[in-house]
Amino acid sequence: MEGELKVQDKDVIIADDIIATGGTMASAIAIAKKTGARSIYAVGTHALLIKNAVYTLLSAGTDKIISTDSVDSPAYVVSMAEVVAQALSK
């Protein structure tokens, strides 16, 4: 990953659709941490969190892992129930 990142003293959200092993996201987290981010949130729609993904993300410097309940995950914070119910009712 290359480029200029201006995150000094800022709260950063790094989002992806699927967090499997967390490797790619951990790389982005480490860069944000190294460049001075105040806090870093790893956000994924589907947090599979296989192998040592939670450890990988926390070790990279994330403050919190957040996901939907689309898959069973210890990172579940956001419920998809209402969205799915509305879609099914149409």
Biopython code that builds the backbone (N, CA, C, O; Angstrom):
import numpy as np
from Bio.PDB.StructureBuilder import StructureBuilder

atoms = [
    (1, "MET", "N", (0.837, -1.175, 0.000)),
    (1, "MET", "CA", (0.000, 0.000, 0.000)),
    (1, "MET", "C", (0.883, 1.240, 0.000)),
    (1, "MET", "O", (1.829, 1.352, 0.780)),
    (2, "GLU", "N", (0.558, 2.149, -0.877)),
    (2, "GLU", "CA", (1.334, 3.373, -0.972)),
    (2, "GLU", "C", (0.411, 4.573, -1.000)),
    (2, "GLU", "O", (-0.788, 4.448, -1.253)),
    (3, "GLY", "N", (0.975, 5.723, -0.740)),
    (3, "GLY", "CA", (0.206, 6.950, -0.794)),
    (3, "GLY", "C", (0.352, 7.734, 0.493)),
    (3, "GLY", "O", (0.932, 7.261, 1.470)),
    (4, "GLU", "N", (-0.181, 8.930, 0.473)),
    (4, "GLU", "CA", (-0.110, 9.793, 1.636)),
    (4, "GLU", "C", (-1.392, 9.633, 2.443)),
    (4, "GLU", "O", (-2.495, 9.683, 1.898)),
    (5, "LEU", "N", (-1.231, 9.442, 3.734)),
    (5, "LEU", "CA", (-2.373, 9.240, 4.608)),
    (5, "LEU", "C", (-2.352, 10.312, 5.686)),
    (5, "LEU", "O", (-1.419, 10.371, 6.487)),
    (6, "LYS", "N", (-3.370, 11.156, 5.711)),
    (6, "LYS", "CA", (-3.432, 12.256, 6.677)),
    (6, "LYS", "C", (-4.438, 11.906, 7.770)),
    (6, "LYS", "O", (-5.589, 12.340, 7.733)),
    (7, "VAL", "N", (-3.989, 11.122, 8.736)),
    (7, "VAL", "CA", (-4.884, 10.672, 9.798)),
    (7, "VAL", "C", (-4.383, 11.033, 11.197)),
    (7, "VAL", "O", (-4.933, 10.569, 12.195)),
    (8, "GLN", "N", (-3.347, 11.853, 11.264)),
    (8, "GLN", "CA", (-2.784, 12.249, 12.560)),
    (8, "GLN", "C", (-3.894, 12.775, 13.481)),
    (8, "GLN", "O", (-4.613, 13.710, 13.126)),
    (9, "ASP", "N", (-4.026, 12.164, 14.671)),
    (9, "ASP", "CA", (-5.016, 12.571, 15.686)),
    (9, "ASP", "C", (-6.466, 12.490, 15.218)),
    (9, "ASP", "O", (-7.317, 13.229, 15.713)),
    (10, "LYS", "N", (-6.753, 11.604, 14.273)),
    (10, "LYS", "CA", (-8.127, 11.441, 13.780)),
    (10, "LYS", "C", (-8.636, 10.041, 14.119)),
    (10, "LYS", "O", (-7.854, 9.105, 14.289)),
    (11, "ASP", "N", (-9.957, 9.919, 14.213)),
    (11, "ASP", "CA", (-10.589, 8.614, 14.355)),
    (11, "ASP", "C", (-10.764, 8.046, 12.954)),
    (11, "ASP", "O", (-11.262, 8.731, 12.061)),
    (12, "VAL", "N", (-10.357, 6.797, 12.759)),
    (12, "VAL", "CA", (-10.347, 6.189, 11.431)),
    (12, "VAL", "C", (-11.245, 4.951, 11.411)),
    (12, "VAL", "O", (-11.207, 4.126, 12.324)),
    (13, "ILE", "N", (-12.047, 4.838, 10.362)),
    (13, "ILE", "CA", (-12.855, 3.647, 10.131)),
    (13, "ILE", "C", (-12.317, 2.980, 8.873)),
    (13, "ILE", "O", (-12.242, 3.600, 7.812)),
    (14, "ILE", "N", (-11.949, 1.732, 9.001)),
    (14, "ILE", "CA", (-11.493, 0.960, 7.847)),
    (14, "ILE", "C", (-12.562, -0.101, 7.606)),
    (14, "ILE", "O", (-12.779, -0.974, 8.446)),
    (15, "ALA", "N", (-13.226, -0.023, 6.455)),
    (15, "ALA", "CA", (-14.375, -0.886, 6.181)),
    (15, "ALA", "C", (-14.122, -1.816, 5.009)),
    (15, "ALA", "O", (-13.408, -1.482, 4.063)),
    (16, "ASP", "N", (-14.728, -2.993, 5.098)),
    (16, "ASP", "CA", (-14.649, -3.980, 4.023)),
    (16, "ASP", "C", (-15.932, -4.799, 4.056)),
    (16, "ASP", "O", (-16.635, -4.829, 5.066)),
    (17, "ASP", "N", (-16.229, -5.457, 2.952)),
    (17, "ASP", "CA", (-17.441, -6.267, 2.939)),
    (17, "ASP", "C", (-17.268, -7.545, 3.753)),
    (17, "ASP", "O", (-18.157, -7.920, 4.517)),
    (18, "ILE", "N", (-16.126, -8.216, 3.592)),
    (18, "ILE", "CA", (-15.880, -9.469, 4.305)),
    (18, "ILE", "C", (-14.533, -9.384, 5.013)),
    (18, "ILE", "O", (-13.521, -9.023, 4.412)),
    (19, "ILE", "N", (-14.536, -9.718, 6.280)),
    (19, "ILE", "CA", (-13.271, -9.851, 7.018)),
    (19, "ILE", "C", (-13.094, -11.342, 7.274)),
    (19, "ILE", "O", (-13.770, -11.917, 8.126)),
    (20, "ALA", "N", (-12.192, -11.956, 6.542)),
    (20, "ALA", "CA", (-11.949, -13.394, 6.704)),
    (20, "ALA", "C", (-10.796, -13.592, 7.695)),
    (20, "ALA", "O", (-11.032, -13.764, 8.891)),
    (21, "THR", "N", (-9.566, -13.568, 7.210)),
    (21, "THR", "CA", (-8.424, -13.737, 8.110)),
    (21, "THR", "C", (-7.959, -12.407, 8.689)),
    (21, "THR", "O", (-7.207, -12.381, 9.663)),
    (22, "GLY", "N", (-8.404, -11.301, 8.093)),
    (22, "GLY", "CA", (-8.038, -9.981, 8.583)),
    (22, "GLY", "C", (-6.698, -9.469, 8.088)),
    (22, "GLY", "O", (-6.269, -8.388, 8.492)),
    (23, "GLY", "N", (-6.034, -10.209, 7.235)),
    (23, "GLY", "CA", (-4.698, -9.831, 6.777)),
    (23, "GLY", "C", (-4.624, -8.502, 6.051)),
    (23, "GLY", "O", (-3.781, -7.665, 6.374)),
    (24, "THR", "N", (-5.489, -8.298, 5.084)),
    (24, "THR", "CA", (-5.486, -7.049, 4.324)),
    (24, "THR", "C", (-5.856, -5.873, 5.212)),
    (24, "THR", "O", (-5.223, -4.819, 5.168)),
    (25, "MET", "N", (-6.892, -6.071, 6.018)),
    (25, "MET", "CA", (-7.323, -4.997, 6.902)),
    (25, "MET", "C", (-6.243, -4.685, 7.945)),
    (25, "MET", "O", (-6.037, -3.522, 8.292)),
    (26, "ALA", "N", (-5.567, -5.699, 8.436)),
    (26, "ALA", "CA", (-4.495, -5.493, 9.410)),
    (26, "ALA", "C", (-3.376, -4.639, 8.827)),
    (26, "ALA", "O", (-2.785, -3.821, 9.532)),
    (27, "SER", "N", (-3.085, -4.824, 7.554)),
    (27, "SER", "CA", (-2.064, -3.992, 6.899)),
    (27, "SER", "C", (-2.487, -2.533, 6.877)),
    (27, "SER", "O", (-1.683, -1.645, 7.161)),
    (28, "ALA", "N", (-3.741, -2.285, 6.541)),
    (28, "ALA", "CA", (-4.257, -0.912, 6.516)),
    (28, "ALA", "C", (-4.289, -0.317, 7.925)),
    (28, "ALA", "O", (-3.976, 0.859, 8.109)),
    (29, "ILE", "N", (-4.660, -1.113, 8.903)),
    (29, "ILE", "CA", (-4.699, -0.661, 10.294)),
    (29, "ILE", "C", (-3.303, -0.268, 10.768)),
    (29, "ILE", "O", (-3.124, 0.771, 11.403)),
    (30, "ALA", "N", (-2.329, -1.098, 10.458)),
    (30, "ALA", "CA", (-0.952, -0.817, 10.868)),
    (30, "ALA", "C", (-0.442, 0.489, 10.266)),
    (30, "ALA", "O", (0.262, 1.250, 10.930)),
    (31, "ILE", "N", (-0.795, 0.745, 9.015)),
    (31, "ILE", "CA", (-0.382, 1.990, 8.359)),
    (31, "ILE", "C", (-1.058, 3.182, 9.036)),
    (31, "ILE", "O", (-0.409, 4.192, 9.308)),
    (32, "ALA", "N", (-2.346, 3.068, 9.304)),
    (32, "ALA", "CA", (-3.067, 4.166, 9.973)),
    (32, "ALA", "C", (-2.485, 4.422, 11.362)),
    (32, "ALA", "O", (-2.321, 5.572, 11.771)),
    (33, "LYS", "N", (-2.178, 3.360, 12.072)),
    (33, "LYS", "CA", (-1.596, 3.492, 13.416)),
    (33, "LYS", "C", (-0.232, 4.173, 13.340)),
    (33, "LYS", "O", (0.076, 5.077, 14.117)),
    (34, "LYS", "N", (0.572, 3.719, 12.387)),
    (34, "LYS", "CA", (1.922, 4.259, 12.224)),
    (34, "LYS", "C", (1.905, 5.747, 11.856)),
    (34, "LYS", "O", (2.817, 6.492, 12.212)),
    (35, "THR", "N", (0.871, 6.163, 11.149)),
    (35, "THR", "CA", (0.795, 7.559, 10.723)),
    (35, "THR", "C", (0.008, 8.437, 11.701)),
    (35, "THR", "O", (-0.337, 9.575, 11.385)),
    (36, "GLY", "N", (-0.271, 7.895, 12.893)),
    (36, "GLY", "CA", (-0.790, 8.726, 13.967)),
    (36, "GLY", "C", (-2.275, 8.760, 14.204)),
    (36, "GLY", "O", (-2.768, 9.684, 14.852)),
    (37, "ALA", "N", (-3.020, 7.771, 13.695)),
    (37, "ALA", "CA", (-4.460, 7.749, 13.950)),
    (37, "ALA", "C", (-4.729, 7.669, 15.452)),
    (37, "ALA", "O", (-4.044, 6.947, 16.176)),
    (38, "ARG", "N", (-5.725, 8.413, 15.908)),
    (38, "ARG", "CA", (-6.083, 8.422, 17.330)),
    (38, "ARG", "C", (-6.762, 7.115, 17.708)),
    (38, "ARG", "O", (-6.402, 6.490, 18.706)),
    (39, "SER", "N", (-7.736, 6.705, 16.919)),
    (39, "SER", "CA", (-8.419, 5.435, 17.146)),
    (39, "SER", "C", (-8.770, 4.833, 15.793)),
    (39, "SER", "O", (-8.964, 5.545, 14.807)),
    (40, "ILE", "N", (-8.847, 3.502, 15.768)),
    (40, "ILE", "CA", (-9.091, 2.803, 14.505)),
    (40, "ILE", "C", (-10.167, 1.745, 14.729)),
    (40, "ILE", "O", (-10.081, 0.927, 15.645)),
    (41, "TYR", "N", (-11.185, 1.784, 13.863)),
    (41, "TYR", "CA", (-12.278, 0.829, 13.930)),
    (41, "TYR", "C", (-12.252, -0.035, 12.677)),
    (41, "TYR", "O", (-12.251, 0.482, 11.560)),
    (42, "ALA", "N", (-12.232, -1.343, 12.862)),
    (42, "ALA", "CA", (-12.301, -2.291, 11.755)),
    (42, "ALA", "C", (-13.763, -2.681, 11.588)),
    (42, "ALA", "O", (-14.360, -3.264, 12.493)),
    (43, "VAL", "N", (-14.342, -2.360, 10.434)),
    (43, "VAL", "CA", (-15.767, -2.578, 10.201)),
    (43, "VAL", "C", (-15.951, -3.499, 8.999)),
    (43, "VAL", "O", (-15.369, -3.276, 7.938)),
    (44, "GLY", "N", (-16.760, -4.526, 9.178)),
    (44, "GLY", "CA", (-17.034, -5.442, 8.081)),
    (44, "GLY", "C", (-18.486, -5.865, 8.073)),
    (44, "GLY", "O", (-19.075, -6.096, 9.129)),
    (45, "THR", "N", (-19.065, -5.969, 6.891)),
    (45, "THR", "CA", (-20.444, -6.435, 6.786)),
    (45, "THR", "C", (-20.543, -7.880, 7.260)),
    (45, "THR", "O", (-21.410, -8.227, 8.062)),
    (46, "HIS", "N", (-19.647, -8.710, 6.755)),
    (46, "HIS", "CA", (-19.632, -10.129, 7.113)),
    (46, "HIS", "C", (-18.294, -10.439, 7.774)),
    (46, "HIS", "O", (-17.288, -10.600, 7.084)),
    (47, "ALA", "N", (-18.269, -10.523, 9.092)),
    (47, "ALA", "CA", (-17.018, -10.791, 9.814)),
    (47, "ALA", "C", (-16.889, -12.286, 10.068)),
    (47, "ALA", "O", (-17.341, -12.797, 11.092)),
    (48, "LEU", "N", (-16.268, -12.974, 9.124)),
    (48, "LEU", "CA", (-16.051, -14.413, 9.279)),
    (48, "LEU", "C", (-15.034, -14.679, 10.391)),
    (48, "LEU", "O", (-15.180, -15.623, 11.167)),
    (49, "LEU", "N", (-14.015, -13.844, 10.456)),
    (49, "LEU", "CA", (-12.981, -13.902, 11.497)),
    (49, "LEU", "C", (-12.436, -15.308, 11.708)),
    (49, "LEU", "O", (-12.485, -15.856, 12.809)),
    (50, "ILE", "N", (-11.907, -15.886, 10.607)),
    (50, "ILE", "CA", (-11.346, -17.232, 10.683)),
    (50, "ILE", "C", (-9.882, -17.183, 11.101)),
    (50, "ILE", "O", (-9.237, -16.135, 11.088)),
    (51, "LYS", "N", (-9.396, -18.334, 11.463)),
    (51, "LYS", "CA", (-8.021, -18.493, 11.964)),
    (51, "LYS", "C", (-7.814, -17.553, 13.139)),
    (51, "LYS", "O", (-8.605, -17.596, 14.081)),
    (52, "ASN", "N", (-6.820, -16.731, 13.132)),
    (52, "ASN", "CA", (-6.526, -15.808, 14.237)),
    (52, "ASN", "C", (-6.884, -14.373, 13.877)),
    (52, "ASN", "O", (-6.170, -13.449, 14.269)),
    (53, "ALA", "N", (-7.971, -14.163, 13.141)),
    (53, "ALA", "CA", (-8.312, -12.836, 12.624)),
    (53, "ALA", "C", (-8.482, -11.798, 13.725)),
    (53, "ALA", "O", (-7.999, -10.674, 13.589)),
    (54, "VAL", "N", (-9.153, -12.151, 14.805)),
    (54, "VAL", "CA", (-9.358, -11.183, 15.885)),
    (54, "VAL", "C", (-8.003, -10.752, 16.448)),
    (54, "VAL", "O", (-7.751, -9.561, 16.626)),
    (55, "TYR", "N", (-7.149, -11.712, 16.721)),
    (55, "TYR", "CA", (-5.808, -11.408, 17.226)),
    (55, "TYR", "C", (-5.025, -10.573, 16.209)),
    (55, "TYR", "O", (-4.342, -9.620, 16.585)),
    (56, "THR", "N", (-5.121, -10.923, 14.938)),
    (56, "THR", "CA", (-4.415, -10.202, 13.883)),
    (56, "THR", "C", (-4.831, -8.738, 13.848)),
    (56, "THR", "O", (-3.981, -7.851, 13.760)),
    (57, "LEU", "N", (-6.129, -8.483, 13.914)),
    (57, "LEU", "CA", (-6.627, -7.112, 13.861)),
    (57, "LEU", "C", (-6.271, -6.317, 15.119)),
    (57, "LEU", "O", (-5.862, -5.159, 15.036)),
    (58, "LEU", "N", (-6.429, -6.945, 16.269)),
    (58, "LEU", "CA", (-6.090, -6.254, 17.515)),
    (58, "LEU", "C", (-4.592, -5.990, 17.607)),
    (58, "LEU", "O", (-4.181, -4.924, 18.065)),
    (59, "SER", "N", (-3.782, -6.938, 17.181)),
    (59, "SER", "CA", (-2.330, -6.762, 17.192)),
    (59, "SER", "C", (-1.875, -5.652, 16.250)),
    (59, "SER", "O", (-0.875, -4.979, 16.504)),
    (60, "ALA", "N", (-2.621, -5.467, 15.160)),
    (60, "ALA", "CA", (-2.282, -4.421, 14.194)),
    (60, "ALA", "C", (-2.590, -3.034, 14.748)),
    (60, "ALA", "O", (-2.030, -2.038, 14.290)),
    (61, "GLY", "N", (-3.497, -2.972, 15.750)),
    (61, "GLY", "CA", (-3.777, -1.694, 16.374)),
    (61, "GLY", "C", (-5.214, -1.216, 16.330)),
    (61, "GLY", "O", (-5.489, -0.067, 16.675)),
    (62, "THR", "N", (-6.145, -2.077, 15.908)),
    (62, "THR", "CA", (-7.536, -1.633, 15.907)),
    (62, "THR", "C", (-8.056, -1.501, 17.336)),
    (62, "THR", "O", (-7.655, -2.251, 18.226)),
    (63, "ASP", "N", (-8.940, -0.553, 17.540)),
    (63, "ASP", "CA", (-9.546, -0.365, 18.854)),
    (63, "ASP", "C", (-10.802, -1.207, 19.019)),
    (63, "ASP", "O", (-11.143, -1.620, 20.127)),
    (64, "LYS", "N", (-11.490, -1.459, 17.904)),
    (64, "LYS", "CA", (-12.717, -2.241, 17.975)),
    (64, "LYS", "C", (-13.013, -2.862, 16.617)),
    (64, "LYS", "O", (-12.751, -2.259, 15.576)),
    (65, "ILE", "N", (-13.559, -4.068, 16.639)),
    (65, "ILE", "CA", (-14.009, -4.760, 15.434)),
    (65, "ILE", "C", (-15.540, -4.740, 15.466)),
    (65, "ILE", "O", (-16.156, -5.160, 16.446)),
    (66, "ILE", "N", (-16.139, -4.251, 14.390)),
    (66, "ILE", "CA", (-17.590, -4.087, 14.331)),
    (66, "ILE", "C", (-18.124, -4.786, 13.083)),
    (66, "ILE", "O", (-17.564, -4.643, 11.997)),
    (67, "SER", "N", (-19.214, -5.547, 13.246)),
    (67, "SER", "CA", (-19.833, -6.186, 12.082)),
    (67, "SER", "C", (-21.330, -6.319, 12.281)),
    (67, "SER", "O", (-21.870, -6.028, 13.348)),
    (68, "THR", "N", (-21.981, -6.766, 11.220)),
    (68, "THR", "CA", (-23.408, -7.082, 11.300)),
    (68, "THR", "C", (-23.547, -8.509, 11.826)),
    (68, "THR", "O", (-22.559, -9.212, 12.042)),
    (69, "ASP", "N", (-24.798, -8.914, 12.025)),
    (69, "ASP", "CA", (-25.071, -10.289, 12.454)),
    (69, "ASP", "C", (-25.387, -11.207, 11.269)),
    (69, "ASP", "O", (-26.081, -12.213, 11.422)),
    (70, "SER", "N", (-24.873, -10.851, 10.091)),
    (70, "SER", "CA", (-25.118, -11.669, 8.899)),
    (70, "SER", "C", (-24.465, -13.042, 9.010)),
    (70, "SER", "O", (-24.910, -13.999, 8.376)),
    (71, "VAL", "N", (-23.415, -13.138, 9.811)),
    (71, "VAL", "CA", (-22.795, -14.420, 10.174)),
    (71, "VAL", "C", (-22.545, -14.362, 11.680)),
    (71, "VAL", "O", (-22.399, -13.283, 12.254)),
    (72, "ASP", "N", (-22.499, -15.527, 12.305)),
    (72, "ASP", "CA", (-22.235, -15.578, 13.739)),
    (72, "ASP", "C", (-20.815, -15.082, 13.992)),
    (72, "ASP", "O", (-19.852, -15.649, 13.476)),
    (73, "SER", "N", (-20.692, -14.031, 14.781)),
    (73, "SER", "CA", (-19.394, -13.399, 14.967)),
    (73, "SER", "C", (-19.323, -12.714, 16.326)),
    (73, "SER", "O", (-20.307, -12.129, 16.780)),
    (74, "PRO", "N", (-18.163, -12.784, 16.976)),
    (74, "PRO", "CA", (-18.004, -12.050, 18.236)),
    (74, "PRO", "C", (-17.969, -10.540, 18.025)),
    (74, "PRO", "O", (-18.022, -9.779, 18.992)),
    (75, "ALA", "N", (-17.881, -10.102, 16.780)),
    (75, "ALA", "CA", (-17.806, -8.672, 16.471)),
    (75, "ALA", "C", (-19.171, -8.067, 16.169)),
    (75, "ALA", "O", (-19.266, -6.886, 15.835)),
    (76, "TYR", "N", (-20.229, -8.867, 16.284)),
    (76, "TYR", "CA", (-21.574, -8.398, 15.947)),
    (76, "TYR", "C", (-21.972, -7.198, 16.798)),
    (76, "TYR", "O", (-21.940, -7.254, 18.027)),
    (77, "VAL", "N", (-22.347, -6.119, 16.131)),
    (77, "VAL", "CA", (-22.842, -4.907, 16.782)),
    (77, "VAL", "C", (-24.131, -4.444, 16.100)),
    (77, "VAL", "O", (-25.032, -3.926, 16.760)),
    (78, "VAL", "N", (-24.217, -4.628, 14.791)),
    (78, "VAL", "CA", (-25.333, -4.105, 14.003)),
    (78, "VAL", "C", (-26.230, -5.253, 13.534)),
    (78, "VAL", "O", (-25.767, -6.186, 12.878)),
    (79, "SER", "N", (-27.510, -5.173, 13.878)),
    (79, "SER", "CA", (-28.458, -6.200, 13.469)),
    (79, "SER", "C", (-28.969, -5.941, 12.055)),
    (79, "SER", "O", (-29.265, -4.804, 11.687)),
    (80, "MET", "N", (-29.067, -6.992, 11.287)),
    (80, "MET", "CA", (-29.620, -6.922, 9.936)),
    (80, "MET", "C", (-31.088, -7.330, 9.911)),
    (80, "MET", "O", (-31.705, -7.317, 8.845)),
    (81, "ALA", "N", (-31.657, -7.688, 11.043)),
    (81, "ALA", "CA", (-33.009, -8.240, 11.109)),
    (81, "ALA", "C", (-34.051, -7.347, 10.466)),
    (81, "ALA", "O", (-34.851, -7.825, 9.661)),
    (82, "GLU", "N", (-34.066, -6.070, 10.793)),
    (82, "GLU", "CA", (-35.087, -5.169, 10.250)),
    (82, "GLU", "C", (-34.938, -5.001, 8.734)),
    (82, "GLU", "O", (-35.932, -4.985, 8.008)),
    (83, "VAL", "N", (-33.727, -4.878, 8.272)),
    (83, "VAL", "CA", (-33.485, -4.714, 6.835)),
    (83, "VAL", "C", (-33.947, -5.945, 6.075)),
    (83, "VAL", "O", (-34.588, -5.830, 5.031)),
    (84, "VAL", "N", (-33.625, -7.117, 6.595)),
    (84, "VAL", "CA", (-34.015, -8.363, 5.933)),
    (84, "VAL", "C", (-35.542, -8.527, 5.995)),
    (84, "VAL", "O", (-36.157, -8.920, 5.004)),
    (85, "ALA", "N", (-36.151, -8.234, 7.136)),
    (85, "ALA", "CA", (-37.604, -8.356, 7.273)),
    (85, "ALA", "C", (-38.323, -7.428, 6.293)),
    (85, "ALA", "O", (-39.306, -7.829, 5.670)),
    (86, "GLN", "N", (-37.847, -6.208, 6.156)),
    (86, "GLN", "CA", (-38.466, -5.272, 5.217)),
    (86, "GLN", "C", (-38.347, -5.768, 3.786)),
    (86, "GLN", "O", (-39.294, -5.671, 3.006)),
    (87, "ALA", "N", (-37.182, -6.297, 3.445)),
    (87, "ALA", "CA", (-36.979, -6.786, 2.083)),
    (87, "ALA", "C", (-37.884, -7.986, 1.791)),
    (87, "ALA", "O", (-38.406, -8.115, 0.683)),
    (88, "LEU", "N", (-38.068, -8.854, 2.769)),
    (88, "LEU", "CA", (-38.901, -10.028, 2.576)),
    (88, "LEU", "C", (-40.395, -9.688, 2.509)),
    (88, "LEU", "O", (-41.178, -10.413, 1.895)),
    (89, "SER", "N", (-40.772, -8.596, 3.139)),
    (89, "SER", "CA", (-42.188, -8.213, 3.158)),
    (89, "SER", "C", (-42.645, -7.552, 1.865)),
    (89, "SER", "O", (-43.844, -7.355, 1.669)),
    (90, "LYS", "N", (-41.724, -7.210, 0.989)),
    (90, "LYS", "CA", (-42.078, -6.536, -0.274)),
    (90, "LYS", "C", (-42.465, -7.521, -1.341)),
    (90, "LYS", "O", (-42.790, -7.124, -2.460)),
]
sb = StructureBuilder()
sb.init_structure("model")
sb.init_model(0)
sb.init_chain("A")
sb.init_seg("    ")
for serial, (resi, resn, name, xyz) in enumerate(atoms, 1):
    if name == "N":
        sb.init_residue(resn, " ", resi, " ")
    sb.init_atom(name, np.array(xyz, "f"), 0.0, 1.0, " ", f" {name:<3s}", serial, name[0])
structure = sb.get_structure()
